[in-house]
Amino acid sequence: MTQLTLTDDAPRLQAIRRELIWHSPRLGSMEHFEWYSRAGRTHWQGMVVLPIDDQPTHIVYRIEIAQEWRTRCVEVVIHQAGRRRRMELEADGSGRWAGLGGELTELTGCIDVDLGWSPLTNTLPIRRVPLAVGEVATIEAAWIRFPELVVQRSAQTYERLAHDVWQYRSNGFRADLLVDEDGLVRRYGDGLWVCTAATTARDSTR
């Protein structure tokens, strides 16, 4: 098996573009995700289709990430039964957050965002906090819950079990995460989410 280093190489790459599809039989969801990076700035966006309260729903999200994998901007829109609900968060990358109503002091110290309907944002602490196999780190994340579309502080623990496997723990929940060379989840736990398709395009001109 090829050893994965998962170093923070995005600023040294001229460009990277990735697309993935995740499927969750348990949630009845499909997610299409796009990643674009250039000159140390990373943009993620995606759409999830799933039933919520037996109603067809889709969630559109956008995340901007600065160097060192620090969340800077998050936008989420939930479309359901003719209603449109939106959340927008901004962060300074050092632990201060603000929403449409002003500063969110309850999130002070959080560096990462966590989208509760997606395996995507596990990649943020995996990339941001360098762990050797056997090491453990606990982080505080701004956890966006759905369908409520509220954000709250969440303590989360990551343990690196192997070169491509992390264990995630939070509030009594745990799951092993099999990841690829970019730290994106290929399989989450016992199949809560599974990557069913992926493409990668890189321009590694230094």
Secondary structure, 3 states (H helix, E strand, C coil): CCCCCCCCCHHHCCEEEEEEEEEECCCCEEEEEEEEEECCEEEEEEEEEEEECCEEEEEEEEEEEEHHHEEEEEEEEEEECCEEEEEEEEECCCCCEEECCEECHHHCCCCEEEECCCCHHHHHHHHHCCCCCCCEEEEEEEEEECCCCEEEEEEEEEEEEECCEEEEEECCEEEEEEECCCCCEEEECCCCEEEEEEEEEEECCC
